[in-house]
Amino acid sequence: MTEVSSLTGRLLVATPALADPNFDRAVVLLLDHDEQGSLGVVLNRPTPVGVGDVLLPWAELAGDPGVVFQGGPVGLDSALGIAVIPGEEGPLGWRRVHGAIGLVDLETPPELLAAALGSLRIFAGYSGWGPGQLEAELGEGAWYVVDSEPGDVSFPDPERLWRAVLRRQRSELAMVATYADDPSLN
C-alpha cells in the first residue's frame, strides 16, 4: 500500500466537472485524512434551520448566518461544531484540527468556550471517503486541493465561498472562479 500524505486542514474545492450534485461548487474542509479514509464538512451549504432550533445553548455563539450547515450527505442526524480559536492553547471542549481551526465537543457547556471563540459554525452531517476513495477522485480531477484560511469556516456569504477560495489562488485556478454557473448559457 502506498503512503497517504495527509490533507487534514486543507480545502477540497469541487471542480466544475464534478458531477455529484451533493458536491456541486462545494468547498470541503478536511478534518481528517489518512490511510483509513477522509472526513470533512462542506463549508458552503447553509440550511434554513436555525442553530437555536436544534442546539439552543449554542445559538448565541454561532456566527452569521446563525443556521445549521449541511456538512455532507453522511450522518445528517448528527452535528459537528467547527470553531476558530486563536492562540496556542485551546479551551476544554475544543480539539485542534489545523492551525486555529478545531472541533467543538457539543456536549461541553458553551460558556466554557464562549470567551475563547473567534467563530463557530454548526454542521449537520459530514462528507466521508473510504480508504483510497478520495485519492481516486483527486486522480480523476474531481477536486482542487488548496490551503484553508481560518476565515473560510465563518465566511459571511457562504454561497460565494467557492468563487472566493478560487479567486485568491496564485495560479490558473483563480481563472476557474469565473466559470459560468451554467456553461450551456455561454
C-alpha positions in Angstrom: 0.0 0.0 0.0 1.3 3.5 -0.8 1.7 6.0 1.9 -1.0 8.7 2.1 0.2 12.3 2.6 -2.3 13.9 5.0 -4.5 16.6 3.6 -6.0 17.4 7.0 -6.8 21.0 7.4 -6.8 21.7 3.6 -9.8 22.5 1.4 -11.2 20.4 -1.3 -12.8 22.7 -3.9 -15.1 20.9 -6.4 -14.1 21.3 -10.0 -16.7 22.4 -12.5 -16.5 18.8 -13.9 -17.6 17.1 -10.6 -20.9 15.6 -11.5 -22.1 14.6 -8.0 -25.0 17.0 -7.0 -24.0 16.7 -3.3 -20.8 18.5 -4.1 -21.7 20.9 -6.9 -19.5 24.0 -6.2 -18.7 22.6 -2.8 -15.8 23.7 -0.6 -14.9 20.9 1.9 -12.7 21.4 4.9 -10.9 18.1 5.6 -10.9 17.4 9.3 -9.2 14.0 9.0 -7.3 12.3 6.2 -5.1 9.2 6.5 -4.8 5.7 5.1 -8.1 4.8 6.8 -10.1 7.4 4.8 -11.1 11.0 4.9 -13.7 13.1 6.7 -14.7 16.7 6.2 -17.5 19.2 6.1 -19.0 21.2 3.3 -18.5 24.9 4.3 -20.9 26.5 1.9 -24.3 24.7 2.3 -26.4 26.7 4.7 -29.8 25.2 5.6 -32.9 27.1 6.6 -32.7 25.5 10.1 -31.6 27.9 12.8 -28.9 26.7 15.3 -31.4 27.7 18.1 -33.9 25.2 16.6 -31.7 22.2 17.2 -28.9 23.3 19.6 -30.3 26.2 21.6 -27.4 26.5 24.0 -25.0 27.2 21.1 -27.3 29.6 19.2 -25.8 32.8 20.6 -22.2 31.7 19.8 -22.9 30.6 16.2 -21.7 33.1 13.6 -23.9 34.7 10.9 -25.8 33.4 9.3 -27.0 31.6 12.5 -28.1 28.5 10.7 -27.0 24.9 10.6 -24.9 24.0 7.6 -25.2 20.7 5.7 -21.7 19.2 6.2 -22.3 16.5 3.7 -24.5 13.7 2.7 -23.5 11.3 5.5 -24.9 11.2 9.1 -27.4 14.1 8.7 -28.8 13.3 12.1 -25.5 14.2 13.8 -24.0 17.6 14.5 -20.4 18.8 14.4 -19.2 22.1 15.7 -16.2 23.8 14.0 -14.6 26.7 15.7 -11.7 29.1 15.2 -9.8 29.8 18.3 -6.8 32.0 18.0 -3.7 31.4 20.1 -1.6 28.4 21.2 -3.9 26.9 23.8 -7.5 25.9 23.2 -10.1 25.6 25.9 -11.6 22.4 27.3 -14.1 21.0 24.8 -12.1 22.0 21.7 -9.7 19.9 19.7 -7.3 21.5 17.2 -7.5 20.1 13.7 -5.3 22.5 11.9 -3.9 25.9 12.8 -6.6 27.8 14.7 -9.4 25.5 13.3 -10.8 22.8 15.6 -13.7 20.6 16.6 -16.0 21.6 19.4 -17.4 18.9 21.7 -21.1 20.0 21.6 -21.6 18.2 25.0 -19.4 20.8 26.6 -21.2 23.7 28.3 -21.0 26.6 25.8 -19.9 29.1 28.5 -16.6 27.2 28.8 -15.7 28.1 25.2 -17.5 31.4 24.8 -14.6 33.7 25.8 -12.1 31.9 23.5 -14.2 31.6 20.4 -13.3 33.5 17.3 -16.1 32.0 15.3 -18.4 28.9 15.4 -20.4 27.0 12.8 -22.6 24.0 13.3 -22.8 21.3 10.7 -25.4 18.5 10.2 -23.7 15.5 8.8 -20.3 15.2 7.1 -18.6 14.1 4.0 -16.7 10.9 4.1 -14.4 8.8 1.9 -13.2 5.3 2.4 -9.5 4.2 2.1 -8.2 5.4 -1.3 -11.5 6.8 -2.4 -10.6 10.4 -2.2 -7.2 9.8 -3.8 -9.1 8.2 -6.7 -11.3 11.2 -7.0 -8.3 13.5 -6.9 -6.7 11.4 -9.7 -9.9 11.8 -11.8 -9.7 15.6 -11.4 -12.8 16.0 -9.3 -11.3 18.3 -6.7 -8.7 21.1 -6.4 -6.7 20.9 -3.1 -5.9 24.3 -1.7 -4.8 25.7 1.7 -7.5 26.7 4.1 -7.7 30.0 6.0 -9.4 30.4 9.4 -11.9 32.8 7.8 -13.2 30.1 5.5 -15.1 28.4 8.4 -17.1 31.6 9.0 -17.2 33.1 5.6 -20.1 35.7 5.8 -21.6 34.8 2.4 -21.4 31.0 2.0 -22.9 31.0 -1.5 -19.8 33.0 -2.7 -17.2 30.9 -0.9 -16.4 28.6 -3.9 -15.5 31.6 -6.1 -13.7 33.4 -3.3 -11.4 30.5 -2.5 -10.6 30.0 -6.1 -10.1 33.7 -6.7 -7.4 34.0 -4.0 -5.2 31.3 -5.6 -2.0 32.5 -7.1 -2.2 30.2 -10.1 -4.5 29.5 -13.1 -7.1 28.3 -10.5 -8.0 31.9 -10.0 -9.5 31.9 -13.5 -11.8 29.0 -12.7 -13.6 31.4 -10.3 -15.1 33.0 -13.5 -16.6 29.7 -14.7 -20.2 30.1 -15.5 -22.8 28.5 -13.2 -24.5 27.1 -16.3 -21.9 26.7 -19.1 -24.6 25.9 -21.7 -25.6 29.6 -21.5 -22.2 30.7 -22.9 
